[in-house]
């Protein structure tokens, strides 16, 4: 399995903590993780799997070379930075509901996607490669709300 670079924006939130736990128990555990959050959480030590890291501020190059960016903090954090992640070529996965009304953002409801062929990572449903290899169509059971996905332009 390839090693992905995964960013978690809102890493200190409850959803962020659960996401880190789920990813740590999945085949994606060998990925490289970057943790980001609001100013009050920056600098805190944190852990994803066996990797100890710290929560960083989001700056202009935070999402460069990132394959997947999960937004799981505040809606305002997502609204401020999701397009930056998308421009950097990352697939944006919103767990905050901030992108519900954004044009061009795909909303995937995991309970409707169960009939499709999915790759199962751990006990959760993550991504289904339905497009060319550089793009993924995504779904998740991490929270009860639908997952919003913004796919980067083809590389």
N, C-alpha and C positions, 0 to 999 in steps of 0.2 A: 504494500500500500504506500502511495506517495506520502511524503511528509508535508503537511500544509502549514501555512502561517495563519494563525487565527487571532483576531483582535476581539476583546470583550470590552465594550464601552458601557459603563455602569457596573463595573465588576464588584463593587462593594454592596450593591443592592441585594435584596433577598433572591430575586430571579437570577441575578448574576452569580450569586453563591451556588444556587442549585445547578445552574448551567455548568459551572466549573467542576462540580462534583460529577455530573453526568458525563461530561467530556473526559474526565479523568478515568472513568470506568469503561470507556469505549475504545474502539480501535483508533480513534483520533487522539488518544492520550500521548502518542509520540510526536504530535504536532508541536510547533513553536508557538507559544502564547504571549500576547502583549495585553496587559491590563490597563484600562483607562477609566477615569471617573472625574467627577466634579472636584473643585478645589479642596473641599473639606476632607476628601478621602485620599488625596494625593500623598505619596510618600509612605503609605501604609505597606507593611510587608504582607504578602499573601502567598498562597500556594495553589498550583494547579497540578494535580497528580503528585509526582515526586519533585517537581520543579518549584523552587522558591523564587519569587520575583516581587516586585513592588508596583504599586499603582502609580501610573504616570499621568501627566497632563496631556491633553490632546493638542498637538501642534500641527504645523503645515505638512509635515512628512510622516505623521503617525501611521497612516494607512498604506504607505508605499510598500509594494511587494507583498501585500496581505491578500490571501485568498478569500477569506470569509471574515466579515465583521458582524458580530452580534451586538445589537443595541438592546440593553436590558435595564437601563437606569431610568432617569426621568424623561418625560416626553420632550422637555425643552432641550436636553442634551442631544437627543436623537434629531430633533428639528435643526439644531445648529450644525451638526456634523455629518449627517447621512450622505449628503451630496458630495462632500469632501472624500468620503470613503469610496463612493461610486466612481468619482473622477479618477481615483488612484487605481481603479481596476478591480476593486474588491466586490464580492457579492455581499450585499447588505441584507441582513436578517433582523427584522424589527420585532422585538417582543414587548414593545411599550404601547402599541396602538397609535403612535404618533403619525404614522404614514397612511392611515386609513383613507384619507381623502386626497392623497397625492396622485397626480396623473402619472401613468406609466408604471406604477408599483403594483405588482401582482400580489393578491391576497390569497393565501392557501389555507384551507381549513383541513386539518389532519383527519377529522372524522369523515370527510368526503373523499379524501385521497386514499383511504385504506384499500379500496378496490383496485388501485393501480399497483404495478410492480414497484416495490420500494427496497432500498438497501436498508437493512436493519443494523443499527449500531447500538450495542448494549440492549437496554430495554426500550430505547426511544427510536423514533423514526426521524431520520435526518434529511438526506438528499437523494434525489433520484436523477441519474444522468439521462435526461431525455433530449438534450440539445447537444450540439457539437461539444467535444471534450473540454473546451475552455469555459463552458457555461453549465449551470446546474439549475434544476427546478427544485424548490425546497419545500419541506413541510416539517412540522415538529410537534411533539407532545409535551414539550417542556412546561408549558402553561396551558390553561384552559382556553385562552383566546387564540384566534387564528394568527398565523405568522405572516408578516408582510415581507416580500422579497423584492429587492431591486437588483436586477442583473446588470453587470457592467457591459459596456460594448465589447464585441469580440476583439481579442488581441491579435 
